[in-house]
Amino acid sequence: MRAAWSGVFFVLWLGCGDDGGGHNSNQNTNVPDPVEHGGVTASQAGDLVTLGNGVLTVRFDLAHGTYAVASVDGSRLHLVGAESRAQYQVGDEPDQTTGTTDDGTRSWSARALDDALGSGVELEIRHTPTQPGAPGLVSAVVLRGGATYLTTTLTARWEPDPGEDLRLLRMSPLVADTHSGGALFLGADPSVHRLLDSGYDLYFDFESRVIQIGEGESLGFGPGASSNWTVALYDPDSERSLVAGFFSATRGAGILGVDYRADEAISDDGRDGFTRFEGLSHYLGGRLAMAAGAGQELKSETLYVDFAPATPHDGLELYAERYATRLGKTTWANVPTGWNSWGGGAGSGGLGTTIDATLMLANLTAAASDFLPYGMEYFMLDDGWQVADGVWQPNQARFPDVAGQNGMAWFADEVRARGMVPGIWVSPFTVDEDCQLALDHPEWMADLSPLGGGVVPLDQRVLDLSNPEVLDWLSETFRRITQDWGYAWIKMDFSYYALFTTNLYDPAVTPTEAYRTALDRIREAIGPDTFLLTISATGLCLEVADGGRITLDNEPWWGDPSGMGDQGIKVTYKTIARRYYLNHRLWINHPDLLFYRDQFALTLEEARAWTSAVALSGGIVKLGENYLDLHDHPEWRALVTPLLPVYPDTGRPLDLFWREYPELWDLVVTREGRSWHVLGLFNWGLNKEIGALDFEPEITRDYVVDLANLGLDPSATYLAFDAWGHTWHWIADGQVSETLDPRTTRVLILREEPTEPAIVFTSRHLLGGGVEVSGESWSEADATLTATLATVPGDPLEVYVAEAGHTALSVQASGVTDATPISLDGLTTISFTPTTPTTTLTVQY
């Protein structure tokens, strides 16, 4: 992997000194008129061009080619000495330096902008080089009214023709580092700041980390740490934060680079600055920017930087929301829930590839009986149904044709006939080297990069996604699977192998660009009503996929740092917590499989902790146990069914920037004008503070949470209802206080003491009535509480009603004759066995 900024680099000095220094003799002296729109103004005074919105001020120094960002009154500097850069190579000389911008001229223009994110002004700074062969560069910065964030892009155009091919390696719309004399400022001492990444060094996408600055040195994008797609910085002392990320992933892969070297740092107002802050679009292997004799214009991906979010959680969530708004993308409210026949693989006690029609039909029958009534709708076949990777037709020995009908189409019909939605696994970019496709079309196979040779299995090839014939084949394959066979949930696996290719059919494009083009073709083929779930390459998939598995494969063991530490529940949990903010904003997170088997000493309490984390995350609920085993273990089913269906929102891991394994989650549930908090407490056993060297011992721990930290009134009285234990107590001192043994959880429904009778929990769902209760109404005149409950016939139900000083005289439940209320400590418990899928409950006081 190429080291950062090695070889050829091309720097655009764009920027922002506050000294208003001497005028560049090459500078354009024509001053454009000010532009004002949407509460944003762009204007020039001397060498300084100012873009302001009443919150932020961006000042470009036309003479020196740098820019700064500060609070509008100048009281707080966020960024100084920032510039834009483009790195490229000409011909076969990767280490040749090809020009600088020191002797160029700069000019500016601005225009009013209205888009999905709001109104504002786009400011363009144009560099006109004087050095022959150097590109013209345009840096565009958009500031919207009242916003604490800006967006920026960099465009490069080469003219005249250099006479050789020219490949673009990287484009950095924004970089402030020791080379530019720049810095990013947050808190006083960057060495204690925390950095949340979303994977690192591009290829390491399966793990999200929270590290202290100085840790996590990048292998390929240094100096300092790198983060894929997005990054959050947090200062625990001042509680200030910054969130940056890319708003697109079309041609280049977004990388954020952050570094701090105390001996090189610039100081401001008692604060040391970061010695590097950079957002760059990386082009794997180089993107052809100009073929000999034909120049073209290339634009970087769009970089977003929020300099002053209220909290780092707010910053992360707003980034995802704004990205989705920019795309016009909405997420699925009906979160898929179902099964993965893989089950962790045969080596961990799952089925793996040992599936066939008979076994799958037996599991389908159990699924429809045991889980469909609770809202689990999807049934997915994983690896093992196909002839081979590359031959996506049913293996006749396992899924034979039935009465002349294709075996996979027949099975999809069987799933739908049971009232469920058929799903299927496919690895569309991999090809078994001895399969018919590889033999018939060797020209469709891509060469592997040196790094890919150590990643892609020796017996597999990877498709060249830049080949139009391959794209047509992919379209045909996915149309057959979805439109002809009827599968409506696609799990697309091992797609990231395509990033390890080189010498593509189309020499103009990069593997990332070819990957995105292939995703777009797949999306077009399957249509908008098919749920597309991708695995890894997170940032490249966000715009196209409906959901993504954001971790490595989960496995049915605890997964501590010692022992089986590479995979398992704790390893999986850590990353789902750190990518929580994507969920229900940009797509639906898939936290991978739920396990309950004890083949590797997994206890039921450990499984309950993992199940609770999945519930509070609001992600896809997918079972790792086969339905036949679940049918034989009612204690396992009792942990799954309270999650169904999924409440369509995600909780916050409150201590995300403090604990290696976050221990506090807060989910706000709303329904029909009512709202309450669901607080998750977790004792993960071995744990540590971010930045600490050693793990704390695995002991019983006391947890104290101030209600004020949840945004609740600490002077009010609250009900704390244990969602698993079905016990409760009242809180009057403004604090939740609980004691947890190692590897256990407590999920508490927190509701302010009601002034009228209200349902606070049912045993049907874990989140306290947010999913299964509707039409709840209290009539003061009739002293009557009514509600409609989504119920499961034959499954005993408990409904807990806050009394608010009232005494229940009688209870009626439609189709039920034995609903008797029991009063205890402010709640009335109503127990009965429903007979219909919908039950009307009436409580007379």
Secondary structure, DSSP 8 states (H G I E B T S, - for coil): ---TT-S--EEE--B--SS-----TTS-------EEETTEEEEEETTEEEEE-SSEEEEEETTTTEEEEEETTSSSEEEEEEEEEEEEEETTBTT-----STT-EEEEEEEEEEETTEEEEEEEEEEE--STT-EEEEEEEEEETT-SEEEEEEEEEE-S--SS-EEEEEEEEEEEETTTT-EE--SS-GGG-EEE-SSBTTTB-S---EEETT-S--SSS-SSEEEESEEEEE-TTT--EEEEEES--SSSEEEEEEE--GGG--EETTEE-BSEEEEEEEEEEEEEEEETTEE-EEE---EEEES--SSHHHHHHHHHHHHHHHHT----SS--EEEBTTTT-GGGTS-TT---HHHHHHHHHHHHHHTGGGT--EEEE-TTSEEETTEEEE-TTTS--BTTB-HHHHHHHHHHHTT-EEEEEE-TTEEETTSHHHHH-GGGB-EE-TTGGGTS-TTEEEB-TT-HHHHHHHHHHHHIIIIIS---EEEE-SGGGGGGEES-SSTTS-HHHHHHHHHHHHHHHH-TTSEEEEES-HHHHTTT-SEEE-SS---SS---SSSS-SSSHHHHHHHHHHTGGGBTTTBEEE---B----TT---HHHHHHHHHHHHHHT--EEESS-HHHHHT-HHHHHHHGGG-S--SS--EETTTTTBSS--EEEEEEEETTEEEEEEEEEE-SSB-BTT-SS-B----EEEEEEGGGGT--TTS-EEEEETTT--EEEE-SSEEEEEE-TTEEEEEEEEE--SS-EEEEETT-TTSSTTTEEEEEEETTTTEEEEEEE--TTS-EEEEEE-TT----EEEETTBS--EEEEETTEEEEEE--SSSEEEEEEE-
